[in-house]
């Protein structure tokens, strides 16, 4: 598994240990079985962003702190130059670039997400607390939300309840890039 995934797993495990949270409670927070949660902590299973968002909200730790290990320290503004935000490639198909990682007390987590085409694979669904806004910057994608399948073209956007099962897939054999903001 990817070294970045192992680092996230280490931070997740460390958080649970420092706060003395039982595995069963963390699994419930993540809305997964204990077995699945232990797979995340082992670093052998990819950890969906929604799982990390649930942990972030419940235990008041920044989502980007879980992803990248850095604590934000900017209070008035945080500038991210084009292509310069901290990035994590969770799988070969998904890359997340954080756009506000250094801002303390964010009310939202904006990312540029790049999804490579994998037309032979089904859409992987996940859910997390809060709401999400996605704006397609490049390419086309299939976005499944709460059982509805929507095709979003460049310039299209969707705001939705992120507790609904949702997932996306690049279309036309080309990568898709979109702005995803999680509230």
C-alpha angles and dihedrals in degrees: 000000000000116000090231090057090052090052091051089048090051091051091047092050091045092052091051092049096045092049091041092233117168115239089240091057092049091049090051091049089051091046092233137109120273088248092055092046092051087051088057092049091049091060090231095104127058111249113225116231088237091061090052091046090054091051091045094054097042098046097032097238120137117261090225089049088060092045101043107014095234124120115226116242108174117103107173102038142337121210121206114190119214110289093358106101118109109273137199126194101208093182133352088268101047130055123175121197114191116223102187104028095132098052116103118228098010116188090204139026113223120194137174103227122199117196119189118213117268101163095169092060125079121240109274109224126211137160137204140176120282132018135303136210120199125188119184111228099173134010131357130287141189109230118192115199124174093337095313119116115212129180112216120197128198107298095020119121138190131198114196149161103270093204086075114089106263141167142157141221133193114243136209093032090284133110120258126214121196142167109244118189118187117200 
